């Protein structure tokens, strides 16, 4: 992968990582059971995959279509005398179904298409969205597509866990039966979400990908260089639903009762979808190109101090983005300063002792050194997985830097 593609790949992962650190990791012992069991536990665990517009964090608060659906789901359950908390757990998209089956969650809500292959392993609610399609999307330099046969030999980039991949496999079988060379399917990182892929196409980094039709209006308004092929669907009559373990009839009944209030065409569903898909001011702000320039200028410092204290530099970058949106002049109401939002008293502690911490490089150094202190003192334990050590360190940083 050339340097340009790598820079954009890293940059576009940044908001995704910043979102994930605000949400709870998998920390509990897995368990399974239908609604009665979950009521005794007092919690319904919902697995999500962070996705701009659908589930993301803004100023410490969950936002997006799915976030609002889950908020109203909890209210609906309590109104119907099902007194449980809805706990949201973010995980990589390719782990959603495995974690659900193993009992790390009770529902998976992530714009999941109901497919025969998936129904072999999990059950689904009634559709939230019916008769959706999967549309091809291309970059400005990609020659126009007139038919599915035009995909022969061309690169199409998708996540391997996606229903898009299933659709492309089916088309390749059709092409093969006609003696036509197959589509060159290329796999993307599972953490990459639709907005990241659309930006890669918009910047002419990737040639072709696939998107659900109900999302297309959102991206066509802000990505002016992409072409969406509405008349060339690779899947039709698709339904989007909430996934759950098999043999959960009580939970399925409760979910379906709620789905009727938010499904396509319902009053509440229409209000929430319109809020995010019709008004794109929030999106234009979220994908501000100025972030690209800022990130490129800061990447060397993030790498330098992450390496020094043995951290993943992407996570450090994401933390800085979450803390300050890369604004080193920011001063919080608590007195935290700079890009890493370091408290003056923290910078002066003997275990940090970074002078001139208001300067950009020193602020990054102080922030990463403090995170290293928190990590080693509280979370560097054999009973805590390496991944969760990072999550807990980030959470503790948010609480006390």
Secondary structure as GFF3:
##gff-version 3
##sequence-region A 1 401
A	DSSP	alpha_helix	3	20	.	.	.	ID=ss1
A	DSSP	alpha_helix	35	41	.	.	.	ID=ss2
A	DSSP	beta_strand	43	48	.	.	.	ID=ss3
A	DSSP	beta_strand	56	58	.	.	.	ID=ss4
A	DSSP	beta_strand	61	63	.	.	.	ID=ss5
A	DSSP	alpha_helix	65	79	.	.	.	ID=ss6
A	DSSP	beta_strand	85	90	.	.	.	ID=ss7
A	DSSP	three_ten_helix	93	95	.	.	.	ID=ss8
A	DSSP	alpha_helix	96	102	.	.	.	ID=ss9
A	DSSP	beta_strand	107	113	.	.	.	ID=ss10
A	DSSP	alpha_helix	116	119	.	.	.	ID=ss11
A	DSSP	beta_strand	123	124	.	.	.	ID=ss12
A	DSSP	beta_strand	129	138	.	.	.	ID=ss13
A	DSSP	three_ten_helix	148	151	.	.	.	ID=ss14
A	DSSP	beta_strand	155	159	.	.	.	ID=ss15
A	DSSP	alpha_helix	163	177	.	.	.	ID=ss16
A	DSSP	beta_strand	184	188	.	.	.	ID=ss17
A	DSSP	alpha_helix	194	202	.	.	.	ID=ss18
A	DSSP	beta_strand	208	212	.	.	.	ID=ss19
A	DSSP	alpha_helix	213	220	.	.	.	ID=ss20
A	DSSP	beta_strand	227	229	.	.	.	ID=ss21
A	DSSP	beta_strand	235	244	.	.	.	ID=ss22
A	DSSP	alpha_helix	249	262	.	.	.	ID=ss23
A	DSSP	alpha_helix	267	277	.	.	.	ID=ss24
A	DSSP	alpha_helix	281	286	.	.	.	ID=ss25
A	DSSP	alpha_helix	290	308	.	.	.	ID=ss26
A	DSSP	alpha_helix	313	324	.	.	.	ID=ss27
A	DSSP	alpha_helix	344	348	.	.	.	ID=ss28
A	DSSP	alpha_helix	360	374	.	.	.	ID=ss29
A	DSSP	pi_helix	375	379	.	.	.	ID=ss30
A	DSSP	alpha_helix	386	400	.	.	.	ID=ss31
###
